[in-house]
Amino acid sequence: MINKRLLIKNLLAHNDENSFYDKKRKIDIGQKEGKAKFLKHVCALSNSNPKNNSFIVIGVKDEDNSIIGVDFFDDSKIQNLINAYLNNPPIVQYENIPFPHLPDDKVVGLVTIRAIDGLTSLRKNIWKYYGGSVFFRDGSMSMPKVFKSDIKDVNSKIVAEIENHSHNNIEHTLDSTFNFMNKRKDFKPQYKVFKEYFVVCWAGQKKEVKDEVFFSRVDIELINEQVRLFYSTLDEVAISFDKDSFKVIEYVSLGLHSNYKYYPLEETIIKFHDNANYSINSTLVFQPPQFDKKILHHIYNSNNSLIEQIQKGIRLTPSQEIDLYNLPATYLICYLNGFNEAIDKLNSSKPFLKKHSNKVYKRYKESIRILRKVKYN
């Protein structure tokens, strides 16, 4: 079992960027340019290293390899993005890896790319790249090139050595378990062993709503591989498990005015197998709530007016501050109810919300995260 934290350390310590490894300070697949660049790198690594795993490490300074981390990225539908834009798409997995020196809200992103037989190319135009383009690695760069059929497998031995030196052991397992239990003791941390091998630790702030138990500020760690699942203060999740699996159902609280309800958003099941392997499968179960169109039209216009006011620097009243706090969620509700332009308004409001207050900007990020999950599905 590969310890992903050790794997990242070994990649950073022993290798410059090459045909099986790339590093990034951050990625932004919410914007067309960032999405196109990410797809280009995935395509290039898949073509340049067809016989082995390739990796992109995210949250690292290029100059000195210092680990600065990035925001937790929970887009389990990233494979859908790859499948939509690439011909002969590789298998791609994005994992969030905690490091002890990083703040609790920062992780290192690890993208693992496994090519399948055949050449990978862009399926359609995106940003400045044309459909049909084929990319390869040229040193640390991902470049469009004419395909050559004689790609030599020069990486198998190197990648195998890196992965072999990244295997877990009992010391890493115990140290990581004790570290989690001590670090999250404010929220009654728990652990469970599955299949006499896998250790899962979790903790969260408990909340009871009408005989149902939810958790927020949830940390879940697969100790063996140092993979982290995280749910923020604004999330509400239900947790259950049996002898073979660990299930998390994420809920979103949506509504208008003071009438809010919990709606299931996504179900994530970690399934543990007898052959010392595991799988993580996420299913979107969200059914958008429907509201009266006249009320939504009034809210939509009110949101537009609020954005104009903060754009002009006009001071808001206390009631308007409350409306602004709810603005990202209400724009999202408008979009889910057929106001297609509401999402453009929400995206264009980002710099003004970010400047206005961190509290409002966090609400913006949560709404965009929900939207991303829904769109990619």
Sequence and secondary structure as in RCSB ss.txt:
>XXXX:A:sequence
MINKRLLIKNLLAHNDENSFYDKKRKIDIGQKEGKAKFLKHVCALSNSNPKNNSFIVIGVKDEDNSIIGVDFFDD
SKIQNLINAYLNNPPIVQYENIPFPHLPDDKVVGLVTIRAIDGLTSLRKNIWKYYGGSVFFRDGSMSMPKVFKSD
IKDVNSKIVAEIENHSHNNIEHTLDSTFNFMNKRKDFKPQYKVFKEYFVVCWAGQKKEVKDEVFFSRVDIELINE
QVRLFYSTLDEVAISFDKDSFKVIEYVSLGLHSNYKYYPLEETIIKFHDNANYSINSTLVFQPPQFDKKILHHIY
NSNNSLIEQIQKGIRLTPSQEIDLYNLPATYLICYLNGFNEAIDKLNSSKPFLKKHSNKVYKRYKESIRILRKVK
YN
>XXXX:A:secstr
 B HHHHHHHHHHH  SBTTEEEES   TTSHHHHHHHHHHHHHHHHH TTSEEEEEESB TTT  B  EE    
TTHHHHHHHHEES  EEEEEEE  TTS TTEEEEEEEEE  SS  EESS BTTB TT  EEEETTEEEE    S 
    SHHHHHHHHHTTB  HHHHHHHHHHHHHHTGGG  EEEEETTTEEEEEEEEEEEETTEEEEEEEEEEETTT
TEEEEE TT EEEEEE SSEEEEEEEEEEEETTEEEEEEEEEEEEEE TTS EEEEEEE        HHHHHHHH
HHHHHHHHHHHHT    HHHHHHHHHHHHHHHHHHHTT TTHHHHHHHTHHHHHHH HHHHHHHHHHHHHHHHHH
H 
